[in-house]
Amino acid sequence: MIDIQLDDRDLREALDRLQRRLSDLSPVMRDIGELLVERSKPRFATSTDPDGATPRTRGSTQARRH
């Protein structure tokens, strides 16, 4: 009979560290939220959507789509 033994302690420790780091996503979610807010502020100031359309151009673009 063949007997195979694996020492996976390093792998288990690495997976445990990864799980601990991923268990609280609050910091990354906070960063994403701050990024979205900062990118939205200029659009409010210029009244443009994420594609750069203004209410005037947006209306004509939407009318052509329908």
C-alpha positions in Angstrom: 0.0 0.0 0.0 1.2 3.5 -0.8 1.1 6.0 2.1 1.1 9.7 1.1 1.5 12.4 3.8 1.2 16.1 3.1 2.3 18.9 5.4 -0.2 21.7 4.7 0.5 23.8 7.8 1.9 26.7 5.8 -1.1 26.6 3.5 -3.6 26.5 6.4 -1.8 29.4 8.1 -1.9 31.4 4.9 -5.6 30.7 4.5 -6.3 31.6 8.1 -4.6 34.9 7.6 -6.5 35.6 4.4 -9.8 34.7 6.1 -9.1 37.1 9.0 -8.2 39.9 6.5 -11.4 39.3 4.5 -13.7 38.9 7.4 -14.1 42.7 7.9 -14.7 44.5 4.5 -15.6 47.8 6.2 -12.3 49.5 5.3 -12.5 48.7 1.6 -16.2 49.5 1.5 -15.5 52.9 3.1 -12.8 53.6 0.5 -15.2 52.7 -2.3 -17.9 54.9 -0.9 -15.5 57.8 -0.5 -14.4 57.4 -4.1 -17.9 57.3 -5.4 -18.8 60.5 -3.5 -15.7 62.3 -4.7 -16.4 61.3 -8.3 -20.0 62.4 -8.0 -19.4 65.9 -6.7 -18.1 67.4 -9.9 -21.0 65.9 -11.8 -23.5 67.6 -9.5 -21.6 70.9 -10.0 -21.7 70.5 -13.8 -25.1 68.8 -14.0 -23.6 65.9 -16.0 -24.2 62.2 -15.8 -21.3 59.6 -15.6 -21.2 59.6 -19.4 -20.8 63.4 -19.5 -24.3 64.1 -20.8 -26.2 67.2 -19.5 -30.0 67.3 -19.0 -30.3 69.0 -22.4 -28.2 66.4 -24.3 -29.6 63.6 -22.2 -33.1 64.3 -23.3 -32.2 64.3 -27.0 -30.2 61.1 -26.6 -33.0 59.3 -24.7 -35.5 60.4 -27.4 -33.4 58.8 -30.1 -33.0 55.5 -28.1 -36.8 55.0 -27.9 
